[in-house]
């Protein structure tokens, strides 16, 4: 049951991909390693964390799966992936099992953003927390759960982008409301000098480039968010 292929995939990890709880249960009963990882250190729990298959994740956690294991490429945990994929029930489960709500993914220490051509490149700085992933995805429920479990509402990424600013710049206006009501700093600037009120006004006028409009699907409108930030004393 612990045989692995060239990529270190095992029967249990494949069962996690399929999401079959009964197969996982039978493999575990025969001694399958719940923490067996692929060559990139992706565990079965990480695979399941991106889904709503809470029962399968419970089974693995019960049998020794480590909640805060990290994959090797970006140093991400199962909780980060659950938040990034807007899976609040999975977030709740992982937090209940002690997942680190303020863990940070690997920070990319790029020397430059311009190459010899010269050409600008997008080289993300990384270093996101579960709350920043939830903010980027616009999962208000995930953000609320993380905050109740001790997530730092103002902990920014390496570029100074706070969860509040991250949510606004990604049209997550409902998530922004959750963060403001949890005490987020409404005047926290990032490296480029963007503040939450600046971003809220700016995003309320997007798009300007001729592509089809993609307004926020959240219940909170851009103008309502702007009013909330002003009421909270935003400069």
GISUL-V873534 format. One line per field, one symbol per residue. ss: DSSP state (2 for helix, 1 for strand, 0 for the rest). psi: psi as a letter, one per 30 degrees, with the letter a starting at -180 (. if undefined). A space follows every 10 residues. Layout:
ss=???
psi=???
This chain:
ss=0001000001 2222222200 2222222220 0000001000 0012222220 0002222222 2200000000 0000000222 2222000222 2222220000 0000001000 0001000001 0000010002 2222222002 2222222200 0000000000 0022222220 0022222222 2000000000 0000022222 2222000000 0000000000 0222222222 20000
psi=fgkkafggkl eeeeeeefgj eeeeeeeefg gkjfgkllfg gkleeeefff agieeeeeee efggkkfglk lfeghkleee eeefghieee eeeeefggkj fglklkkjik elgkafekkk ljjkfbhkle eeeeeefhje eeeeeeefgg kjfgjllfgg jleeeeeefg gieeeeeeee fggkjfgjla eggkleeeee eeffgklggf lkkilkglek leeeeeeeee fggk.
